[in-house]
Amino acid sequence: MKRCSLAAVLAVAIAVVSLASLAGRAAGAQRAQLPVFAAASLTDVFPKIDPAEKYSFAGSNTLAAQITQGAPADVFASANMTLPNQLYAKGLCTQPVVFTRNTLVIVVPKSNPAGIHSVYDLTKKGVKLDIAGSGVPVGSYTLQILKNMNLSTAVLANVVSKETDVREVLAKVALGEADAGFVYSTDAKTVPGQVTVIKLPAWAQPKVQYGICVVTKSADKTDAQAFVDKVLSQAGQAQMLAYGFLPRVKPTPAKKK
């Protein structure tokens, strides 16, 4: 009887040790959150695609500068292809791929005190216009649209403030601190009750493509690439579309029969 009792005790002890070891291994297998540096316009959609990661949202140019200076990041998602391509040229990230597209619109406060109804109204004297700085992708796209429409001189004369990212432009217009601002169509949709959207001509729109890459100094390139793959996946792309972004590849018009 004593031998049986001793054997039973030993068996239980071994089982407990084994379970503890398995639990320890499981805990160790749980990876740390990936630091993902992403454009401010992705603030709402990225956590829906993958809520587990650690996001830093800001102007793409600011994030690219931080990566250049050695900031710990695993993935870089930019609101243009220029910045990730520059990092790639320096060996700081993998070759970027386009993961979505966007368009620009004008937003005005719901009350619209300046009476702005088209881009041409932005040339009126006394209009307070807010845009992003030229180094920020949305700021660069804004300058391209105005150049395409031959409105640069007249409209830029009314700029009263330049922001570091698109969400700052949106916030100032929504709060009535500016009469109008240029933002992405996706950002305008985040505050529907606070702003009115004025569309811009399709022919004047620049090519707004977002690029994503894995940072070369990533501490976990496998999981970083898995995140990129998740964004490019059918489910990830469906989320992008649900938040108003455009397909990563422009659909080819159907041929007339």
Secondary structure as the mmCIF struct_conf table of DSSP 4:
data_model
#
loop_
_struct_conf.conf_type_id
_struct_conf.id
_struct_conf.beg_label_comp_id
_struct_conf.beg_label_asym_id
_struct_conf.beg_label_seq_id
_struct_conf.end_label_comp_id
_struct_conf.end_label_asym_id
_struct_conf.end_label_seq_id
HELX_RH_AL_P HELX_RH_AL_P1 LYS A 2 ALA A 29
BEND BEND1 GLN A 30 GLN A 30
HELX_LH_PP_P HELX_LH_PP_P1 ARG A 31 LEU A 34
STRN STRN1 PRO A 35 ALA A 39
HELX_RH_3T_P HELX_RH_3T_P1 ALA A 40 LEU A 42
TURN_TY1_P TURN_TY1_P1 THR A 43 VAL A 45
HELX_RH_AL_P HELX_RH_AL_P2 PHE A 46 ILE A 49
TURN_TY1_P TURN_TY1_P2 PRO A 51 ALA A 52
BEND BEND2 GLU A 53 GLU A 53
STRN STRN2 LYS A 54 ALA A 58
HELX_RH_AL_P HELX_RH_AL_P3 SER A 60 THR A 68
TURN_TY1_P TURN_TY1_P3 GLN A 69 GLY A 70
BEND BEND3 ASP A 74 ASP A 74
STRN STRN3 VAL A 75 SER A 78
BEND BEND4 ALA A 79 MET A 81
HELX_RH_AL_P HELX_RH_AL_P4 THR A 82 ALA A 89
TURN_TY1_P TURN_TY1_P4 LYS A 90 GLY A 91
BEND BEND5 LEU A 92 LEU A 92
STRN STRN4 CYS A 93 CYS A 93
HELX_LH_PP_P HELX_LH_PP_P2 THR A 94 PRO A 96
STRN STRN5 VAL A 97 ARG A 101
STRN STRN6 LEU A 104 PRO A 109
TURN_TY1_P TURN_TY1_P5 LYS A 110 SER A 111
TURN_TY1_P TURN_TY1_P6 PRO A 113 ALA A 114
BEND BEND6 SER A 118 SER A 118
HELX_RH_3T_P HELX_RH_3T_P2 VAL A 119 THR A 123
BEND BEND7 LYS A 124 LYS A 124
TURN_TY1_P TURN_TY1_P7 LYS A 125 GLY A 126
STRN STRN7 LEU A 129 ALA A 132
TURN_TY1_P TURN_TY1_P8 SER A 134 GLY A 135
BEND BEND8 VAL A 136 VAL A 136
HELX_RH_AL_P HELX_RH_AL_P5 PRO A 137 ASN A 148
TURN_TY1_P TURN_TY1_P9 MET A 149 ASN A 150
HELX_RH_AL_P HELX_RH_AL_P6 SER A 152 LEU A 156
TURN_TY1_P TURN_TY1_P10 ALA A 157 ASN A 158
STRN STRN8 VAL A 159 GLU A 163
BEND BEND9 THR A 164 ASP A 165
HELX_RH_AL_P HELX_RH_AL_P7 VAL A 166 ALA A 174
TURN_TY1_P TURN_TY1_P11 LEU A 175 GLY A 176
BEND BEND10 GLU A 177 ASP A 179
STRN STRN9 ALA A 180 TYR A 184
HELX_RH_AL_P HELX_RH_AL_P8 SER A 185 ALA A 188
TURN_TY1_P TURN_TY1_P12 LYS A 189 THR A 190
TURN_TY1_P TURN_TY1_P13 PRO A 192 GLN A 194
STRN STRN10 VAL A 195 LYS A 199
HELX_RH_3T_P HELX_RH_3T_P3 ALA A 202 ALA A 204
STRN STRN11 GLN A 209 VAL A 214
STRN STRN12 VAL A 215 VAL A 215
TURN_TY1_P TURN_TY1_P14 THR A 216 LYS A 217
BEND BEND11 ALA A 219 ALA A 219
HELX_RH_AL_P HELX_RH_AL_P9 LYS A 221 LEU A 232
BEND BEND12 SER A 233 SER A 233
HELX_RH_AL_P HELX_RH_AL_P10 GLN A 234 ALA A 242
TURN_TY1_P TURN_TY1_P15 TYR A 243 GLY A 244
HELX_LH_PP_P HELX_LH_PP_P3 PHE A 245 PHE A 245
STRN STRN13 LEU A 246 LEU A 246
HELX_LH_PP_P HELX_LH_PP_P4 PRO A 247 PRO A 247
BEND BEND13 ARG A 248 VAL A 249
HELX_LH_PP_P HELX_LH_PP_P5 LYS A 250 LYS A 256
#
